[in-house]
Amino acid sequence: MTDWFLEPQKEYTRTCDRVKYKTESSRLKFCNDCNMVWEWIHMTKSCHRYQEFPSYGLKRELCKYCKNDKESNNDKNTKKEN
């Protein structure tokens, strides 16, 4: 009756391990204006930019700082025209 206890236990391995680097690299984007790699962190609601970071294969999209600069420049131009 105690045979199950005396036999060595099998080690079970997880069959569906998460691969973190795939999910983390999908958040990275490259900004063509400032030539920096950036990511949006939802938890802190902030934009992190990285200089001299490899940009091969990353999506090309303006970072939040460059978007804000362009919007503010557009607002100033429209006010000057009026």
Number of C-alpha atoms within 10 A of each C-alpha: 5 6 7 8 8 8 8 8 8 6 6 6 7 7 6 6 7 9 8 8 8 9 10 10 12 11 13 21 21 24 21 13 12 13 17 19 24 22 19 16 11 8 6 7 8 11 13 14 20 13 10 8 12 11 16 7 10 15 14 14 16 20 23 17 14 15 13 12 11 13 12 12 12 12 11 11 11 10 9 8 6 5
